[in-house]
Amino acid sequence: MGLLDYDSIAYAIGERIVELGGRVIYTAQNERMSRIFLERGAREAAHARRDLDVRYCDVTIDEEIRKLFDEVGPVAGVVHSIAYANPRTCLGEEFHTDAVADVLQSYHISSASFARVVHYAVPRMPEGGAALALTFDTTRVYPFYNWMGVHKAALEAIVRALARRHGRDLVRVNAISSGPLHSKAASKIPGFGKLDRIWSMSSPLPWDTRADKVEVANAAAFLLGPLSRKITGQILYVDGGAAIITGELQPHELDPSRASASAAP
């Protein structure tokens, strides 16, 4: 849920599932958004499939969520790849804002909607299944991210609460905390480009802000599939290890020749 364009994390996850033999239903907020980003983007993305099954669902409207799951029938899993905050009021240089309505709206879309999606999805998983959300490191405070960082922390709390609530339904609820990934949505976050440098200086494993969508998709496929059937309520970090690092890596740690030199006779 949350397909914006062919460069999105949602699309990368869906394509990985298709590669593994699964069937994927995508959702977009509405037909207008789909027409603007998907149909226009198809001309620019030669690799993109044109046979996508795209439904429309605004996750702030309960009736649309209910109608969606009534129509699609049984599902094995659901991915919530949806977040939004007004960049002029909820993001940027200043944390404080008088735009309380914008804060509440971004909380509804980015956090609370996951609980509403799971509420309607669980009855469509009679044999059990999985629900997955996408988050971003909440152990540290990042510049410009402001209220979205708060909402991601709330989303992770919701993941744990839902895992407890639906364990006996055999529905696993987890989240992936990925490193920064370039997309059209991410480009709207003020200062997002600065995260490239943060990750290049703090991630023990090299992190590619474009190519590593594939690694996030691989982790999503694992958490949605049978190999993770005893994992729930967890935040899986797919970030090159940056979340465990205090400060920046030291110069000798950033030198890839050091390991090969020390191993030489």
C-alpha positions in Angstrom: 0.0 0.0 0.0 1.4 3.4 -1.0 2.6 3.0 -4.6 3.5 6.5 -5.8 5.8 5.8 -8.8 8.3 3.3 -10.2 11.1 4.6 -8.1 9.3 4.0 -4.8 10.2 1.5 -2.1 6.6 0.0 -2.5 7.3 -0.8 -6.2 10.7 -2.4 -5.3 9.1 -4.6 -2.7 6.3 -5.6 -5.0 8.6 -6.5 -7.8 10.7 -8.7 -5.5 7.6 -10.6 -4.4 6.6 -11.1 -8.1 10.1 -12.4 -8.8 9.6 -15.0 -6.0 6.4 -16.1 -7.5 3.9 -14.1 -5.6 0.9 -12.0 -6.8 0.9 -8.3 -5.8 -2.0 -5.9 -5.5 -0.8 -2.3 -5.1 -2.7 0.7 -3.8 -2.5 4.4 -4.6 -4.2 7.2 -2.8 -6.6 8.0 -5.7 -6.9 7.8 -9.5 -5.5 11.3 -9.9 -2.2 10.5 -8.1 -1.9 7.3 -10.1 -2.4 9.1 -13.3 0.1 11.8 -12.5 2.9 9.6 -11.2 2.4 6.1 -12.6 1.2 6.8 -16.1 3.6 9.7 -16.6 6.5 7.7 -15.0 5.9 4.7 -17.2 7.2 6.7 -20.1 10.4 7.3 -18.2 10.8 3.8 -16.7 11.4 1.3 -19.5 11.8 -1.6 -17.1 8.5 -1.0 -15.4 5.7 -3.6 -15.8 2.5 -2.2 -17.3 0.2 -4.9 -16.0 0.2 -3.7 -12.4 -3.0 -4.4 -10.3 -3.5 -1.0 -8.8 -6.5 -0.2 -6.5 -7.3 3.1 -4.9 -7.4 3.7 -1.1 -7.1 6.8 1.0 -5.9 5.4 4.3 -7.4 8.3 6.2 -10.9 7.1 5.2 -12.0 4.0 7.0 -14.7 3.2 4.5 -12.1 3.0 1.7 -9.9 0.7 3.6 -12.8 -1.6 4.4 -14.0 -1.6 0.8 -10.5 -2.4 -0.4 -10.1 -5.6 1.7 -13.7 -6.6 0.9 -12.8 -6.5 -2.8 -9.4 -8.2 -2.7 -10.4 -11.1 -0.6 -7.9 -13.3 1.2 -4.3 -12.0 1.4 -1.1 -13.4 2.8 0.4 -10.1 3.8 0.2 -6.4 3.6 2.9 -3.7 3.4 2.2 -0.2 4.6 4.6 2.1 2.6 2.8 5.3 3.4 4.0 8.5 5.1 3.3 12.2 4.6 4.1 15.4 6.5 3.7 19.0 5.1 7.3 20.0 4.5 6.6 23.6 5.1 5.2 23.1 8.6 6.3 19.7 10.0 9.8 19.4 8.5 12.7 21.8 8.1 14.9 23.9 10.3 12.4 24.6 13.1 10.8 21.8 15.1 8.1 24.0 16.7 5.0 24.8 14.6 1.6 26.4 15.1 0.2 24.1 12.4 -1.3 21.6 14.8 -3.7 20.4 12.1 -0.8 19.5 9.9 0.9 17.5 12.7 -2.3 15.6 13.4 -2.8 14.9 9.7 0.7 13.6 9.3 0.3 11.4 12.4 -2.9 9.9 10.9 -1.4 9.2 7.6 2.1 8.1 8.7 1.3 6.2 11.9 -2.3 5.6 13.0 -3.4 4.5 9.5 -1.2 1.3 9.9 -3.5 0.2 12.8 -6.6 0.8 10.7 -5.1 -1.1 7.7 -4.3 -4.1 10.0 -7.7 -4.0 11.6 -9.4 -4.6 8.2 -6.6 -6.9 6.8 -6.6 -9.5 9.6 -10.0 -10.9 8.8 -8.7 -11.5 5.2 -5.9 -13.7 6.7 -7.9 -16.7 8.0 -4.8 -18.9 7.9 -2.5 -16.2 9.4 -0.2 -13.8 7.6 2.0 -10.8 8.0 1.8 -7.0 8.2 4.8 -4.8 7.6 5.5 -1.1 8.1 8.4 1.0 6.9 10.2 3.2 9.4 13.4 5.2 9.8 15.9 5.2 12.7 14.2 6.5 15.8 17.1 5.9 18.1 18.7 9.2 17.0 17.3 12.7 16.2 18.1 13.9 12.6 18.1 17.5 11.4 15.1 18.6 9.4 13.2 15.4 10.0 11.3 16.8 13.0 7.7 15.6 13.3 8.2 12.7 10.9 10.8 11.3 13.3 8.1 11.6 16.1 5.5 9.8 13.9 8.0 7.0 13.0 8.6 6.4 16.8 4.8 6.2 17.2 4.6 3.8 14.2 7.1 1.5 15.9 5.0 1.5 19.1 1.9 0.6 17.1 3.8 -2.3 15.5 4.5 -3.7 18.9 1.0 -3.2 20.1 -0.4 -4.9 17.0 2.0 -7.8 17.4 0.6 -8.4 20.9 -3.0 -8.0 19.8 -2.9 -10.3 16.7 -0.4 -13.0 17.7 -3.2 -15.5 18.4 -4.6 -14.7 15.0 -1.3 -16.0 13.7 -0.6 -12.6 12.1 2.9 -11.3 12.5 3.5 -7.5 12.6 6.9 -6.1 12.0 8.7 -3.1 10.6 11.8 -2.4 8.5 14.0 0.5 9.5 16.0 1.2 6.3 18.8 3.6 5.6 17.9 6.7 3.5 16.7 5.8 0.0 16.2 8.2 -2.8 12.6 8.5 -4.2 10.2 11.1 -5.4 8.7 11.2 -1.9 12.0 11.5 -0.1 13.0 14.4 -2.4 10.3 16.5 -0.7 12.0 16.2 2.7 14.1 19.3 3.4 17.8 18.4 3.9 17.3 14.8 2.8 20.4 15.0 0.7 22.5 15.5 3.9 21.6 12.0 5.0 23.8 10.7 2.2 26.9 12.1 4.0 25.7 10.9 7.4 25.4 7.4 6.1 28.6 7.4 4.2 30.4 8.4 7.4 28.5 6.1 9.8 27.5 2.9 8.0 30.0 0.1 8.5 28.7 -1.6 5.3 28.6 0.7 2.2 25.1 2.1 1.7 23.8 3.0 -1.8 20.8 5.3 -1.5 19.4 4.1 -4.8 20.5 0.5 -5.4 19.8 -0.7 -1.8 16.1 -0.5 -2.3 16.7 -4.1 -3.5 18.1 -5.0 0.0 15.0 -3.5 1.7 12.8 -5.5 -0.7 14.7 -8.7 0.1 14.1 -8.1 3.9 10.4 -7.4 3.2 10.0 -10.6 1.3 11.6 -12.5 4.2 9.3 -10.9 6.9 6.2 -11.5 4.7 7.1 -15.1 4.0 7.1 -18.4 5.9 10.8 -18.3 6.9 9.9 -15.6 9.5 6.8 -17.2 11.0 8.1 -16.9 14.6 9.2 -13.2 14.3 6.8 -10.5 15.4 6.9 -7.1 17.0 10.4 -6.4 15.7 12.1 -3.6 14.0 14.5 -5.0 11.5 17.3 -2.6 10.6 18.4 -2.7 7.0 20.7 0.3 7.0 24.2 -1.0 6.6 24.7 -1.0 10.4 24.5 2.8 10.8 22.1 2.6 13.7 24.7 0.9 16.0 27.4 3.5 15.4 28.0 6.4 17.8 29.3 9.5 15.8 31.3 8.8 12.7 33.6 6.0 11.6 37.2 6.8 12.1 39.5 7.4 9.1 41.2 4.0 9.5 37.8 2.3 9.5 36.8 4.0 6.3 39.9 2.7 4.5 39.0 -0.5 2.7 42.7 -1.3 2.0 43.4 -1.7 5.8 41.8 -5.1 6.1 43.6 -6.6 3.1 46.9 -5.0 4.2 46.6 -6.5 7.8 45.9 -9.9 6.3 49.0 -9.9 4.1 51.9 -12.1 5.3 
